[in-house]
Amino acid sequence: MAKTARVARATYRCAECGHEVAKWVGRCPECQAWGTVEERGVSAAPRFLAGTPSSEARPIAQVDIESARAVSTGVLELDRVLGGGLVPGAVVLLAGEPGVGKSTLLLEVAHQWALSVGRCLYVTGEESAGQVRLRADRTGNLHDEIFLAAESDISAVLGQVDAVKPSMLIVDSVQTMSSPAVDGAPGGVSQVRAVTAGLIAVAKERGLPVVLVGHVTKDGSVAGPRVLEHLVDVVLQFEGDRHSTLRLLRGVKNRFGPADEVGCFELRDDGIAGVPDPSGLFLHRRDQAVSGTAVTVVVEGKRPMLGEVQALVTPTALPAPRRAVSGLDSARLAMVLAVLEKRGRVGLGNKDVFTATVGGMRLVEPAVDLAVALAVASAASDLPLPHDLVVVGEVGLSGELRRVNGVGRRLTEAARLGFTKALVPPDAGPLPQGTRALVANDLHEALNLLKLKK
């Protein structure tokens, strides 16, 4: 019988995303970056032999599920996004821009965990232990069961885990950690992969929930290799306007629960607090109706939230009128303005259009199309919408109004906050008691129904 020879070959890996190819190429086929593929040396083709199983295979109905039950963190808004709490052995990646409040949130989590569950180890690689202690003093998050260590070596971190024996580990941040067994600077592809793999192995072996802080790039995505997001169990995005106290925690990936939930927090001088009823934060209630405003309802996960769209339309002498947007999808806005001008016969060709949302909320759902169109039409005609009107609907390119999901839930939330009228597309389904429905088939009919034309 002929023997199979082990053929030595060079490997090539992209320094940006970690993708491996069999031969050198100028452009990475995975992330499309130029000049990032590097030779990693010669390696032998692996041969896999049957080994001893680490555990016995059993029928799925006999697998114990108690070890996979989620444990509440004590922070209700975080539990909502996680799907009930932290699962033993889960690895969570919390990403966000610098200064958004990631460390403040995790200190609150550590404090609540120490109060209700047990010991927590907080490892910081970006700050000194004294700086973290000062923040804990300011936010009132001191507890004897919170252990603090300033380390940047993954071996030292694992040594701290052996010594402290925590029931939760927080690492701030994964880009500052390094492994002496791997070449490269901290934050590089190889280092991030090795550090994350080591922490995941410890988490799974001991049933230890681990929370990693991750940096983001200038476009808002998680910094480092893409494989980092694939390795962890949960990816959370912590976002918010630097000039606003409101912070949103979005689930991007979740192996243990819904991946589209949103938690709301308010950043204060004395720490961070959850906001269980955030709808009022995104509205600016007035005694009298003002032109250029429209109220809509978006659904984030299972939570309906009211949002307000504001628009300002002014004449301009410039050959190319300005289209400025804040808190809305600029591409979607351009489409809505084109439909409004073509199908709704609202002249915007020689006018600047400015649109924004209230409270730093970002509205990108198609259900806000109609609210954007009516806010712009209201500003163009200087005629206000009724102050007790809520608008829900998607606008098509031919001007038709399309039904969106969860209309009943949306309007129930609007009725709870005092809105008694709702402009909706046809076949919107049953409406809450006390809500008067205004039904329009297309955008032109909606404008006529609300008398937004002079």
Disulfide bonds with the S-S distance in Angstrom:
none
